[in-house]
Amino acid sequence: MPELRRERGHRRGVPRSGTEGLTERTVPPRPLGSPVHHVYVLECSDGSYYTGYTTDVERRVAEHDAGDGAKYTRGRTPVELVHTESFDTRSAAMSREYEIKQLTRAEKEALL
């Protein structure tokens, strides 16, 4: 992100020399090798659903099964992965995680 001048008398958002054309809202593309962000839904042994966020679904499900995952799933093992969605940004994934957590059980079942 270019450093922008904030000195008195300068317009807000005027880039320093050498950064012409860039604005405060310029978002660079995701670098190669950066993690993909996932939202996942587990079905617990008692039939309840757990929704979470991770960058490595297989590792996270294994943690839940081993009792090292979320406190909610510790007494509800084994768990089964029933749904995943992938996103380029952590923000998008966490927003979707929140949306899914707000769904009723019937709405979650329709999603799955």
C-alpha positions, 0 to 999 in steps of 0.5 A, a space after each residue: 500500500 503506498 504511503 499517502 501524504 497527510 500533511 496540512 494543506 494537501 488533499 486527502 488521498 494524494 499519493 506520493 510521487 511514484 505511486 500515480 494511479 494508486 488509491 487508498 482502496 487499491 487491493 493487490 491480488 492474492 499472492 501465489 501460495 497464500 492460504 485459501 480460507 474455508 468455512 466448514 460444517 460438521 455433524 456431531 455424534 449427537 446430530 447437532 451441527 458445528 460451523 467453523 473457519 480454517 485454512 486447512 479443513 483436513 487438519 481441523 477436522 482431525 483436531 475436532 475428532 481428537 478432542 483438540 478442536 472447539 470446546 463445543 465438539 469435544 464431547 460430541 466426537 466423532 464428527 463428520 464433515 458435511 459441507 465446505 465453502 472456499 474463499 479468497 479472503 479471511 474476511 469473506 470466509 468469516 462473514 459466511 461463517 457468521 451467516 451460516 451460524 445464524 441459520 436455523 437447523 432447517 435452513 442448515 439442512 437445506 444448505 447441506 
